[in-house]
Amino acid sequence: MMKFFVAVCLFFTLASAEYVVKNKDNMLSYREECVKELGLSADLVEQYQKWQYPNDAKTHCYLKCVFTKFGLFNNDTGFDVESIHVQLTRGAADHDDELHGKIAECVDKNEQGSNACEWAWRGADCLLKNHLQLIQQSLA
């Protein structure tokens, strides 16, 4: 009986570590938090609301902030391909499919040794250029 109890506890611990799909309300909240944390201008915020992300240091850090709050980027390990896939498919990810491979192509292990903002920018820029429609649909 004790082994069963331990197994059940272990199962719930592992299950709770799975990525939870976020929605538009989460995105709006994360955007607002990141804008405040980084002290971004109204001009930049207006661009971001149109899904336009200029290649500059403030935008790099903004994207890192948002992807971090989503639980999709970590300063030490970079992007979590599996969690991004789960988010884009709204929980219906098959990690052996073509989309998973395309997401993986957008991320790197920071072999360049860039700061976290630049690292996040590289992956986010690729994801936004190649999967914007899926990103937007996943947040609808």
Rosetta blueprint (number, residue, H / E / L):
1 M L
2 M H
3 K H
4 F H
5 F H
6 V H
7 A H
8 V H
9 C H
10 L H
11 F H
12 F H
13 T H
14 L H
15 A H
16 S H
17 A L
18 E L
19 Y L
20 V L
21 V L
22 K L
23 N L
24 K H
25 D H
26 N H
27 M H
28 L H
29 S H
30 Y H
31 R H
32 E H
33 E H
34 C H
35 V H
36 K H
37 E H
38 L H
39 G L
40 L L
41 S L
42 A H
43 D H
44 L H
45 V H
46 E H
47 Q H
48 Y H
49 Q H
50 K L
51 W L
52 Q L
53 Y L
54 P L
55 N L
56 D L
57 A H
58 K H
59 T H
60 H H
61 C H
62 Y H
63 L H
64 K H
65 C H
66 V H
67 F H
68 T H
69 K H
70 F H
71 G L
72 L L
73 F E
74 N E
75 N L
76 D L
77 T L
78 G E
79 F E
80 D L
81 V H
82 E H
83 S H
84 I H
85 H H
86 V H
87 Q H
88 L H
89 T L
90 R L
91 G L
92 A L
93 A L
94 D L
95 H L
96 D L
97 D L
98 E H
99 L H
100 H H
101 G H
102 K H
103 I H
104 A H
105 E H
106 C H
107 V L
108 D L
109 K L
110 N L
111 E L
112 Q L
113 G L
114 S L
115 N L
116 A H
117 C H
118 E H
119 W H
120 A H
121 W H
122 R H
123 G H
124 A H
125 D H
126 C H
127 L H
128 L H
129 K H
130 N H
131 H H
132 L H
133 Q H
134 L H
135 I H
136 Q H
137 Q H
138 S H
139 L L
140 A L
